[in-house]
Amino acid sequence: MATKVIMPKMGYDMEQGKIVRWMKNEGDPVQRGEDIAEIETEKVNIAIQAYGDGVLRKKLAAEGDTVPVGELIGIIGTPDEAIDVAALQAQGPEAGEIAEGAVGAGEGREAVPVTAPAGPQALAVAEGTPAAPGGSEPGRPAEAPPERRLKVTPLAARLAAEKGVDLRQVQGTGPGGRITRDDILQAAERPAAPPPPAAAPAPAPTAGVSVQLSPMRQAIARRMTQSKREAPHFYVTIEIAMGEAMRVRAMLNEVADEASRVSVNDLVLKAVARALQDHHEFNAPLLHDRLEQKAAINL
């Protein structure tokens, strides 16, 4: 008897899901409980599992397709079994199929990538059992390495704040390693390490780029728009230091004619345009389910 693969319902408000990839091809053997496809919802990416044994006879949705909850996306059966796709589609999902939605890794939660090597500690955490440091004494909780506790006199702490000295970089010479006033003064006299070079901004696209949003990003965009439209907002006003900008403005206006004088608004527009040059991903309106990144910066 053929086994249906349907789009499961992974949450109360889930209405559709996207086929990210099929893990099985038509004709591949399938075992009950085996991951056969990965789907994407507005909240998670997760694998769905087979309800029965056999081979994957039909894939009724392609990778990238968005499918309503409960719709038939695949059929599992025996190699020589006659498959009536129309009849299976007409049956609709059986009781429990949509609600349970045979899910694989994560059970509705996003998988977190692990970059550390899978040593005894990692394996023990993955299995939910405590591990001992260095792999000895199983069952004993692992202890985190103690953090260095700074010992500093009040005068030294105040002096460090005044001179911009990072206390974490100072080796105390007082009793018990306490940081003293002299330690701060010596640290302040040492030349500061050169700051790391700033990362070069990503090059702006030479032409407009259309970026397809994932279902999760689409949901975020809808909620943000809804919040802006319906929720009351509180706007924060702050003061910024414009002394240098006003000095440059005065210098430019000394040599400019009346029609070319620079206003404060001009300076703000210049700063915004420069920011969009460095962060061109913000120069993009949202059109339906796509982000349209613009090449030109228009004022």
C-alpha positions, 0 to 999 in steps of 0.5 A, a space after each residue: 500500500 502506498 504511503 503519502 508524504 505530505 507537507 506537515 504543519 509545524 506550528 499553529 499559524 503555519 499555512 505553507 512550507 517550501 521544499 528546500 531539497 529532496 534527500 531521496 531521488 525517485 526510485 531510492 529505497 526509503 525506511 520508516 523514520 528516515 529523512 527524505 526531504 528538508 522544508 523551510 517554514 517562516 521559523 525553521 528549516 527542518 527535515 521530514 521523515 517517511 511514514 513507511 518503508 519502500 521506495 520513493 515512487 513519486 516527487 510531486 513538488 520540486 525543490 524551491 516550490 512553496 506548498 500548502 500544509 497538508 498537500 501531497 508532495 511525494 509517494 512511497 510504495 513498492 517498486 512494482 506497485 501501481 500508483 494512482 496519484 489522482 486518487 491519493 490527492 483526492 483522499 486528502 491527509 489522514 487524521 494526525 498526518 498534518 498535526 504530527 508531521 513526522 519531523 526529523 532533526 530538531 523537532 521544530 527547533 533550528 539546528 545550531 552548527 557546531 564548530 568545535 571538534 567532537 571530543 568527549 566533552 562535545 559527545 557527552 553534551 550531545 547525548 545529554 550526559 555530563 562529562 568529566 574534564 579530560 574525559 575522566 570520572 564519568 558523570 562528574 560535571 565539567 568545570 569551566 576554566 576560572 576567569 581572571 578576577 581583576 584586583 585594582 585599587 579605587 585610585 588606579 581604577 579611576 586613573 585608568 578610566 581617565 587615561 583610557 587604559 584597559 585594565 585587562 591588559 595591565 599586569 598588577 605589581 601590588 600585593 596578590 597581583 593588585 593593580 596600582 596607580 604606578 601600574 596604570 601610569 606605566 601602562 599609559 606611557 606605553 604606546 598603544 597597539 595600532 588598531 586593526 585595519 578597518 574592513 573594506 566595505 563590500 563593493 556596491 553592485 554595478 547594477 540592481 540586484 533582486 534578492 529572493 527572501 526566505 519564508 522567514 525573512 518574508 514573515 519578518 518583513 510582514 511583521 515589521 510592516 504591520 508593527 509600523 502601521 498598527 503599533 504606537 511608536 516612541 521616537 528618541 531624539 538625541 544630540 550629536 557633536 556637529 562641531 567639526 561639520 559646522 567648521 567645514 560648512 563655514 569654511 566652504 561657505 566662505 568661498 561659495 557664492 550665494 547659490 552654492 552655499 552649504 546647509 546643514 541639510 546638505 551635510 546630512 544628505 551627504 552623510 546618508 549617501 556615503 553610508 549607503 555607499 558603504 552599506 548598499 544592502 540598505 539601499 533596497 526597497 521590499 517588493 512582495 517577496 524580493 529585496 530590490 538592491 539599487 545600484 544608484 543612490 538618489 537624493 
